[in-house]
Amino acid sequence: MAKQKQPSTLDKQLHMASQQIKAGNARDVFLGLVDLSKKFTKDARIFDLLCTAHASLGRHAEAIEAGKRAVFLSKEDHNTRIRYAMALQAGGHYEEAITEFERALYRSPNNIHVLRSKLSVYTDIGDHEKALEALAVLDRVVEKTTPERNDIISIALSRARLSPKTLPAQPVIDLLLPLAQDESNPSSFRVSAYHHLGRLCETLEQFDLAIQYFTTGNEIDKPDWSPNTFTAYITKLINCWKGAQKVPTAQQSTPDLIFIVGMMRSGTSLTEQMISQLPSVTPGGEMNAVARSVQTFESYPSPWGAQPFPTSRLIYNQRVINQMSKSATAYYKEVATEGIVTDKQPYNTFYVPMITRLFPNAKFIHCCRDPQDICLSNFMQTYARPHPYTHDLKWLGRYSADYKRMMEAWHQLPEVNMLDVQYEEMVSDPETQSKRICEYLGKPWTEDILNFHKSSRTVRTASRDQVRKPLYKSSVKKHEHYTQHLAPLRKGLGLED
C-alpha cells in the first residue's frame, strides 16, 4: 500500500489562509499571502487566494492583477478562471468578465454557477435584453438537471434583480418568500431575499409589508455595535484635529484631487457620475488610498474593525506625512497621471483633516441629504462589506447624529475647502447645482453633465442602477411612506425623546 503523501508546510499555510478568507478574515492573511507570492512566484494557488482576499476587501485592481496571474500559471484551470472573472466583474471590467465567463462555459456549457454569473454581469450593466436571454438559457439547463439548493436560491435572487424592470414583481415575491422563510437556507441568502422582498413590495406600494421584510432581513446575523462607543470615538477624532496646526503638510508635489464625501446613500455616486463628464476629470470611484496610508501608522482600532481613523496626532510628523502622501499618491496615479481624479469613498469623511495635510490643494464636495431619508435608505440596502450600524434604525440615527457633529467640526477648520451640495436641490434643479459645482472647481459647465446617465463609465457601488437613469425625485421624502415605523430612527437622530 502506497504511503499517503503528507501536506507540506506551504499546503498547510494555504489551507489556513483559505479558511480564514471564507470566515471573513481576509485582512488577517493577505499580507502573508503577498509574502508567499514573492517567494513562490509560480504557484497559481497563492495568486488565486490573493485574488479572492483582495476582492473581499474591495481591492479590485489588486484582485484582478492576482487573478490574471493565477489563470496564467494554472494553465486554464476552470475554477481559477471563474474567480478571475468574478474579480473583473466586481472591479467594473464587465466586457472582460463576460469574455472570461464565456471561456469557462466553452469547457463547461451547463455550469449553472457560470451561467448565473454571466446573467449577473448583464444585469449589472443594465442590458435587460441580454439578461433575459441569459436567464432563458439558465432555465433550459435547470430543466434538464437536478439543481442543488444553492443553485435554486441563486437563480431566485437573479430573478429578483431583474424585477420589476423586466419581470413582474408579484411572481418573484411568491418565489422568494418561502425560500427566505426557510431557516435551513444560508443566512446570507435569506438576508438578500428579505431585502429584495422589501424592495419589490415597495414598488407595489405595500409599505407596511416592505418595512417588515427589511427589518426581518436586518435581524438575521445582526452584528454587535455600540452607538456609545462610536460617539466616544468621534469625540476623540474631533478633539485630535482641533487646532491641529502642528501637523505639517506634505512637501512634495501632489495630484489634483476631488474628494466627494458624505454618508452612504447621500448622492456621492450621482455627483461623481455628473462631474466625471468634464473632460479633465477621471473618476476613481471608492478608493482606499488615504485609509491604507493611515493604517500603516495608526494603531488605535476603529469601533467595528474597519481601517483605523487618524486619532493619534503626535505621530504625524513631517517624515510620516511625506511618506503617507507619497504612498497615497501612487494609488491615484494608477487611475490617471494627469488631470483631476475623484475619490468618492464615503469613509473619507473621517479623514478630511488628514487629507488636507496629505494633499493641500484637495477640494471636497460634501453630499448632504434629509437624515431620515438617508438612514432609511441605508437600512434598506445590503452591502458587500459589513456596515453594522445599518442593521438597526436607532443605531443609524445615532450614527447620523455623530456624523453631523463631525462634519460641523470639519467645516470650522480653516484649512478645509468644502462645498455642500444638497441632494434634494440637485434632483430638483440639476443645472443650477451642477453649475455651482463647476464654479467651485473652476471648470466650465457643459450640458454633458446633465446627460450623465448615458455615460459608459462603470459604477461599482450599491448606487450603480440609480446612476444609469435620469435624475428622479421618488427618493425625496421617501421616509413619509414609513412614518409610523420610524420612531426608533427619530429617537436616534434626537428628533424625539
N, C-alpha and C positions, 0 to 999 in steps of 0.2 A: 504494500500500500504506500503510495507516494506521500511524502511528508508535506503537510499543508504549509504554504508559504506564509510567514508571519508579516503583518503590515510593518512597513518601515516607519521611521520617525516622521518623515515627511507625510506619509499616508495618514498618520495619526493627527498631525497638525492640520491637514486639510479637512479631515473628518470633523475635528473640533470646530474649525472655522465655519464649516458648512452648517453645523448645528447651531452655532451662535447666530449666524445670519438668519436662519429660519426662525429663531426665537426673537428676532428683532434687535439683536445686539451687534449689528454690523460695525458700529462705531468702535467697538472694543477690539475688533480683529483686523480691520482693513489696513492699519499701519503695518501689522505683522505680515499681511499678505503682500504689501508693497515690498517689504524687505525680502520675502521669499522670491518675488518676481525678479528681483535683481540678482539673486543667487542662482535660481533655476530658470534661466531665460527661455527655455524651450519646453517648459511643462505647461501644456494647454489648460490643465485643471486649475492652476493657480490664477491664470488670467480669466478663466471662466468665473471663478469665485469672486475675483476682483470686480468683474463686470456686474455681478449681482449685488455685491456690497456697495459699490458706488451708486448704483441705481436706487437702492433702498434709502440712501442718504441724500438723494436728489442731486448727485454729482453726475449729471447727464453726459457731459463731454468726456469725463474720465471713464464712465461706464462704456460708452461707445468705443473709445480707444482700446480698452481692455478686451471688450467683446470681439472686436475686429482681429486683435492679435490671437485670441483664443480660437477663433474659426480658422485662421491661417495655420495654426500649429496643430489643430485637431484633425486636419485632413478630412474636412466635410462631416464631422460628427453632427448628427441630426439635432440632438438636444442643445448642443452648444450654439448652433446656428439660430435656433428658436429664441434662446435667451438673448443673443445678439440683436435679433430683430425686435424683440421687446424693448431693449435698451434704445434702439433707434426710434421706436415709436414714442417712448417716454420723453426722449430728447427733442421731439418735434421733427425728426427726419422721416417724414411719412412715406415719401416715394421710395426711399431706400429700404424702409421697413417692409413695404409691400413686396419689393423685389426679393428680399430675404425670405419672407413667408412663402412666396411663390416657389423659390428654390427648395424650401423644405417640403412643400406639397408635391413637388415633382417626384421626390423619393417616397412620400407617404401621402397620396392624394386623399385618403379618407381619414386623415388625422383631425379629429374633432377640435382639439385644442388649437391647432394651427388655423383651421378654417374659422373658428370663432375669433382668433386674434386678427386675422385679415379683415373680418367683418368690423371689428373694433376700430381699426385704422380708418376705414371708410366712414364710420360714424364720427370719429374724431374730426375729420376734415369736412364733414357736412355733405358728403357725396351720397345723398339718400338713394339715388337710383342704383349705384353700385352696391350700396349696403343691402338693399333689398335683394339684389341678385345673389350676393354672398349668403344671405340668410336662406334663400331658396335652395342653394347648393347644400348648405349645412342641414337643412330639414330633410333633403333627399338622402343624405348619408345617414342621418339618425334613424330614418325609417327602415334602413337595411341592416341596422346594427342594434345591439343592446347597450345603450349608453350607460356609463357609470353615473352615480348620483351627482358627482361634481360637474359632469358634463351637462346634466339636466338643469342644474341650478345656474350654471354659467350661461347657458343658452337663454334661460328665462331672463337673466339680467341683460343680455344682449337685446332681447325684445323690449325690455323696459327702456333702454337707452334710445330706442327708435320711436318710442311712444311719447307724446301723441302726434309728433310731426308726420310720421309715415305709417304708424299702426294705431288703431283706435285704443283709447285708454282702458275702457272697461274690461275687455277680454284679457288684457295684460294684468290688470288688477286681480281678476279672477284666477289667473295662473299663478301670480306671485304670492297671494295671501296665504294659502295653505303651506307653501314652502317656507315662508317667513315664520309662520307659527310653529313649525315642526322644530322642536328644540334639539333634535338629533342632528340637524344640519349644522354646518360650521357657523360659528358666531359671526365671522367676517361677512359671510354671505347674508345672514339674517339682518345685520346692520344695514347693508346696502339695499336689501329688499325692502325693509321698512322705510328707508328714505325715498326710494322710488315710489312706494305706495303713497307716501305723504305728498310727494310732488305731483303724482297723477291725480290724486283726489283734489288737490288744489286747482288743477286745470279744470276739473269738473265743478269747481266752486263748492266742494264739500269740505269746508274749512275746519269744522269740529273734528271730523274724521282724520283730516290731514295732520293736524297738530297732535292727535292721539298717536298716529303712526310715527311721526318724527320723535316724539317723546319715548315711545317704546324702543325705537332703534337706538337712541342715545343712552338708554338704561342698560343695554346689553354691553357687557365688558366695560362698564363705566370706570374710568381710571380715578385714582386718588388725586385730588388737587385742593390746595388750601388757599382761599382768597386772602386770608390774613397774612400768610407767608408772602404772597405776591405783593400785597400792599407794602409790607416792610421792605421788600426787595426794591420796589420802585422808589421808595423814600431814600434808600441807600444810594441808588443810582443818581437821583436828582441831586442829593447832597454832595456827591462826588464831583459834580461838574458846576456847582455854583461858584462863580468867581474863579474859574479854573485857568486863569492867565498863566499859571506856572507850567502848564502843559504846552510844550513847543509845537510848532507846525513843521511839516516836512520841508526839508531844504532843497530837495531835488525837484526837477520839472515833473508835473503831474498832468494826467489827461483831463480833458473837459468832460465832466460827468453831470448827469441829471439824476438825482435820486427821487423817485416817486414813492412817497411813503403814505402810510395810512393803515388802519385796521384792515384785516382781510375782509373782502366784500364791500370795500368803500369806493371802488371805481378806479383802482390802480391799473388794472389791465386795460380798461377803456381809455384812460388817459394816455398810457404808453402807446396803445394802438393808434391813437389820434396823432400824437406828436411824432411818431415814427414815420409819418408820411412826409415830414420835412426832409429835403434832400440830404442834409448834412447830419442827420440823426440816425444812429443804428441802435435798434432795441436789443437790450441784453437779457430781458426777462428777469426772473427772480434769481439773482446772483448771490453767492455767499462769500464774496471776496473779502469784505470787511470782517465778517464774523470769523472767517478762518484765520485772518491776521490776528484778531483779538485773542482767540483761543490759544495761540502759541504762548501768550504771556499771562493771560488772566486765569487764575486758578479757582476763583470763587464761583461755585456752581450756580446755574440758573434754577428757578423754582421747579422746573419739570424735566430736568435732564437735557434741555436743549443746550446749544452752544452758549458759553458764559457771556455776560454783558460786562462792559468796562466799568467796574466799580472800585478799582484799586489805583487811584490817580497817581500815587507816588512812584509807581513802577514805570510810568510813561515819560522817560527822559528823551533827549534828542536822538540818541542812538536807536532806542526802541521805536520811536515814531518813524524815523527814516527807514528802518528795516520793515516795519509794518506797511508803510506806504509803498515801498518797492515791491513787496510781496503781493499786495492787493492790485497794484498797477499791472502786474504781469497777467492777471486774470482778465482785466478789462481790455488789454491789448490783444488778447486772444479773440475778442469779439470784433474789434476794429482798431486799426493802428492810427487812424486819423479821423477827424470829425468828432462828434459827440456821441457818447454811449449812455444809454439809460439803464438804470438798475431799479426794478420795482419790487425788490424783496421787502415785504411788509415789516419784517422784524428789524429792518434798518432804522426804524423809529427809535429803537433803544440805543442806537449808535450815533445819533445825529451829532452830538458834541465831538465825539471821536472823529467822525468823518470830516468835520471842519478842520481838524488837525492834520489828517492824512491827505486831504485834498482841499487846500484853502480856497480854491475857486469853485467849489461844488455849489450847485443850486438844488434847492429842494422844492418839490411840488407836493403839498400836503393835501391828500384827498379826504374830504370830510363828508359825513352823511348823517341823517337822522339816527341817533343812537339806538332807538327801538328797532328801526328797520335793519340796521347793520347787525345788531345782535341776533335778531330773529333769522336773518339770512345765514349767519354762521351756524346757528342751531339746526338749520335745515340742510346743512351741507356735510358731506363726508369728505375727508381729506386723506391723501395718500400717506401723510406723516402725522404723528399724533399732535393734537392741539387740545389738551384735556379740558380746558375751560369751556370749550364749545359744547360739552355734553349736558350742560345744566344752565337754565335760563338765569337763575340768580348769580351763578358764577360769571356768566357773560356780562351781566350788569355790573358786577364788582370790577371785572377786568376793564370794561369800558370806562368806568369812572376813574380808575387809576391811569388808564391810557390818556384820558383827557387832562388829568393833573400833570402828567409827564410832558405832554405836548405844550401845555401852557408854560411850563418851566423852560422848555427849549426856545419858545418864542421870545422869552425875555433875555436870552443870551445874545449880545450884540454881534457876535461872530457868525450867527446862523442867518443865512439868506434864504427865506422860505416864503412861498406863495401858497395861500389857502385856496382850494377850489372846492366849491360845494357841489356834490353830486346832483342834487335836485335842480340847481341852477344850470348845470351842464346839460342835463337832458331836456330842460325846457327852453333853453336858449344857447345851443351849442356854438353858434357863430360868435356871439359876444364873448363867451367864456374862453373859447379857443383863441380868440384874438388877444385876450388878457394874457394867456399863457405865452403866446408868441412874443408879445411885447416884453414880458418878463425875461424871456430867453434871448431877446434881441434878434429874433428871426422874423423874416417876412411871412405873413399869413398866406395860406393857399387853400383853395376850396377842396383840395385833396384830403385835407384834414376831416372834412365832413363826410367824405366817402370812405372812411377808414375800414368799413365792413367789407369793402371789395378787395382789400389788400390780401396778397397771397402769403404774407409772412405768418409764421407759426406762433401759436399761443399755447403754453404748456401748463396752464394752471386751471383751477376749477371754473374760471370765467371764460374758457375757450369758446363755448357755444354763444355766449352773450355778445362777444366782440365780432361775430360773423354776421350780425344783422344790424340794421339801422338803429339809431337811438330809440328807445321806447320808455314810456312813463309808468308801466304797470307795476314797477317795484317801488315807486314813490308812495309813501304812507301805506305800505303793504301791511304793516302791523295792525291797522284798523280792522282788518278781517278777523283778527285773533284777540281782540281787546280783552275778552272775558278770561283768557288763558294766560295773560301776561303779568299778573300781579307779582310773581317772583322776580321777573326781569325789572319791573319798575322799582321794586324794593332795592334790588342790587344797584340800580342806577341812582338811587336816592330820590326818586320821584314820589315814592310813597313810604310811609313809616312801616 
